[in-house]
Amino acid sequence: MAKKNGKKETERDRLALLAAVIPDDQAIEDTFEALTKDRSSFSDYAIAMIGASLLEKSLEVAIRAYLRPLNETEGKRLFNFEANGPLAEFSARIKMAHAVGVYGPKTMGDLNLIREIRNLFAHSTHEMTFRLKDIVTLCDRLNVTNTVSLLEISPTAPARDRFIHAAKALASRLRSRIAQPLSDTGNQLLVITRKMERERFLP
């Protein structure tokens, strides 16, 4: 393990550094708030792209938390498009993070919905907005908007607001999940508590 300020870096240190790669809640909030002030279709496109990109990066970090420390070359071989990394694609990261136990099937479903929404915006030959029926239908299916959260949102809120809520909530929960792994404590009660929290917030 690499040294930190002359001391051996612990697994907790490594995970804390990984978690810090994901922007904190306020930074994410500020980014989306700036975008929502613009009501144009370009703003909708930017929201879809940035929301998906945020979660793609969060998933890379979550997967790395389950692997031994990777050097730069090893990381690129796994996650980089130019290196044809097997985990370069959003869909591959979603599957891998679920396979190693980062989250359950409902969260996996939400991430796939966000991926579908991103793809519709990215590959459409005509103007896309969050008011279009296909996009609204996908946002209606997001599970995270129905789970307990400090970030409250009405189920009847506009689709764009529900997409933003889902992206913020999932990034925040993944960040917390990485920073507080089950193996990080010898306290059995704390392990059980964290497991229950994970099943509740990343079902």
N, C-alpha and C positions, 0 to 999 in steps of 0.2 A: 504494500500500500504506500502511496506517495506520502511525502512528509509535508506538513503544514506548519509554517513558522518554526521549523526545527523539530516538531513533534510528529509522530506517526499519525497519519490521517486515519481516523476510525471510519467504520461503515456509516455511522450516524453523520459524520462530517460529509462523506461522499453523497449521501442521500439529500442532505440539506442543500448542498451545492447544486445537485441535479434539480431539486424542486425550485430553486431560485431562478432557473432558466425560464420557467413559466412566469409571465408577467403577473404581478400581484393584482388583487381585485380592483384596486383603485385605478391602476394603469389601464386595465381592460375597460373599466367603466368609462374612463375619460376618452378612450379611443372611440367607443361606440356612441358616446354622447355627442362627440364632434360630428360623427357621420349622420346621426339622426336629425341634426339641424338642417340638413339638406334633404329635401323631399323628392329629389329627382330620381330617375331610374338608375343613373350612374351610382348614386349613393346606395341603392339597393344592391347593385352588383358588388360594390366595394364591401358592403356588410357581409354578403354571402361568401366572398373570397377570404376576407380577413377572419371571419368566424371559423371557417373550415381550416384555414392555415394555422390558426391558434391551436386548434384541437389536434391537427397533424403533428405539430411540434410537441404538444403535451403528451401525445401517445409515444413519440420517440423517447421522451424523457422517462415515461412510466416503464417502458420496456427495458431501457438501460438500467433502471433501478433493480431489475431482476437478473441482470447479467453481471458477470465479473467486470471490473473496470476495463474499458476499451481505450486503446490509444487512438489517435486521430485517423490513422490508416484503417484500422479495424472498423471504426465507426462509419467511415465512408463506404467501406465494402458492404455494410449492412443497410445503411439508410440513404445513400446518395444516388440520385438518378443517373448521373454521369458514369458512375461505377456499376450501373445495373444492379444496385443493391436489392436483395429480395424483400426488404422492408421499406423501399422508397415510396411505394404507393400507399395512399390513405387506406384503401381497403385492406391491404396486407397488414398494416399496423393495427387496424381495428381487430382483425382476426387474431393476431399474435398476442395483443394485450389481453384479450378475452381468454385465450388458451393458457396463459401463464397465471391467470387469476386476478388481474387488476380490477375487473368488474364482472357483473353478471349479464344475463341475456337482454334485459330491458335497456341497460345502458348501451350495450352493443347495438341494439336496435335504434336507439337515438342517434348514435354516431353514424350509422348507415343512412339514416334519414337526412342528416346534415350533409353527408357526402353526396347523396342524390340531389339535394337542393343545390349544392355547389356545382355539380355537373350540369344541371339544367341551365344555370346562369352562364357557366363557362362555355358550353357547346351550342347554345341556341343561336340560330341565325336571325332571330328577331328580338326586339326589345323585351326584356324580362323585368318583372317587378314582383314584389311580395303580395300584390293584389290579384295576381293570376290564379285561376282555380287550381291548377296542378300544384302550385307552390303552397297555397292555403291548405289544401288537402294533406300535404306532407307535414306541414307545421301542426295541423290538428292532431297528428298521430304521435307527436313528441311526448314521451312519458315523463321526462324530467320536469316539465311544467306542472305536473300533478303531484310531485313529491314535496315533502316538507323542506323548506328552505328559508334562509334569511332574506333571499331575493324573491319577494312575493310577486306574482303576476296573475291576473285574471285569466281564466280559460277562454274568455270572450275577447281578450285583447287582440289587436291586429296581428296578423301573421308575422310581420317583421319584428314586432316587439317580442313575440314568443320565440322566434329564432334567436334573437339577441340574448334573451334570458337563458335559453338552453345552452348556447355557446359559453356564456359567462359562468353558469352554474357548473357545467361539466369541467371546464378548465380549472375552476376553483377547487372542485372536489378531487380532481386528479392531482392537483398540486398538494393538497392536504394528505391525500393517500400516500404519495411518495415520501413526504416528510415524516409520516408516522407509520412505518411498516409494522406488521404484526410481530416480526422477529426482533424488533428493536427493544423488547422488554422481557424480563424474566418474570414479571408479575402476571400470573395466570388470569386474574380478574381483569386487569387492564387489557390483556390480549382478547378476552371474551368481549369486553366493552367495545374495543376497536373493531372487532369482527362484526358486531351488531351494527355499529355505525356505518361500516362499509356496505353491508347488505341493505341498509336503509337508504343511503345516499348514492351508492353506485350499484343498484340492484341488477 
